Amino acid sequence: MAMDHKRAKLERISGRIPYGYTLDADGTTLVAVTDEQHVLTVISELRTEGKSLRVIAGELNRRGIKAKNGADWKHSTVQSIITRLAAV
């Protein structure tokens, strides 16, 4: 329950900063990144259309969108994001 409470308040709960966010100046609270939030919307829309994880990753790569680490998208990264979005 404590983690859910922190997550609801957009507080940092792990060493990784999730795609779509960055940290505030204090390094404790997640702040939305507009461009990345748009990509999250694209991922959700493509998945709702029934696209596979590999197709979604390929579409993001085709559009020249890079993953958080600057690399090309992989289906496993898309899966992690979809799982995280479903938990919110």
C-alpha positions in Angstrom: 0.0 0.0 0.0 2.9 2.4 0.7 4.2 2.0 -2.8 0.8 2.6 -4.3 0.5 5.8 -2.2 3.9 7.0 -3.4 3.0 6.1 -7.0 -0.3 8.0 -6.8 1.6 11.1 -5.5 4.1 10.7 -8.4 7.0 10.2 -6.0 10.0 8.2 -7.0 9.8 4.6 -6.0 12.8 3.0 -7.7 16.2 3.7 -9.3 14.6 3.9 -12.8 12.8 6.9 -14.0 9.8 5.7 -16.1 9.4 6.7 -19.7 7.2 9.8 -19.9 8.8 11.4 -16.8 11.8 13.1 -15.4 12.7 14.2 -11.9 12.1 17.6 -10.4 15.0 19.7 -9.1 14.9 17.9 -5.7 15.1 14.5 -7.4 12.2 13.1 -5.5 9.0 13.8 -7.6 8.3 12.7 -11.1 7.4 15.4 -13.6 5.7 14.6 -16.9 7.8 15.1 -20.1 5.3 16.3 -22.8 7.0 14.7 -25.8 7.3 11.3 -24.0 3.7 11.6 -22.7 2.6 11.9 -26.4 4.6 8.7 -27.2 2.8 6.9 -24.4 -0.5 7.9 -26.0 0.7 6.6 -29.3 1.6 3.3 -27.7 -1.7 3.0 -26.0 -3.6 3.8 -29.2 -1.7 1.3 -31.3 -2.2 -1.4 -28.7 -6.0 -0.6 -28.6 -6.0 -1.1 -32.3 -4.7 -4.6 -31.8 -1.1 -4.0 -32.9 1.5 -6.4 -31.6 4.4 -5.4 -29.4 6.8 -5.8 -32.3 4.6 -3.8 -34.7 4.4 -1.0 -32.1 8.2 -1.0 -31.6 8.7 -1.0 -35.3 6.3 2.0 -35.8 8.1 4.0 -33.1 11.4 3.3 -34.7 10.0 4.1 -38.2 8.9 7.5 -36.8 12.4 8.1 -35.5 11.3 8.1 -31.8 14.0 6.8 -29.4 13.6 4.9 -26.2 14.5 6.6 -22.9 18.1 5.4 -23.2 18.4 6.7 -26.7 18.3 3.3 -28.3 15.8 1.8 -30.8 12.6 0.4 -29.4 12.3 -3.3 -28.6 9.1 -5.2 -28.1 10.1 -6.0 -24.5 10.4 -2.2 -23.7 6.9 -1.6 -25.2 5.6 -4.5 -23.1 7.1 -3.0 -19.9 5.5 0.4 -20.7 2.1 -1.2 -21.4 2.2 -3.2 -18.2 3.1 0.0 -16.2 0.3 2.0 -17.8 -2.2 -0.8 -17.0 -1.1 -0.6 -13.3 -1.8 3.1 -13.0 
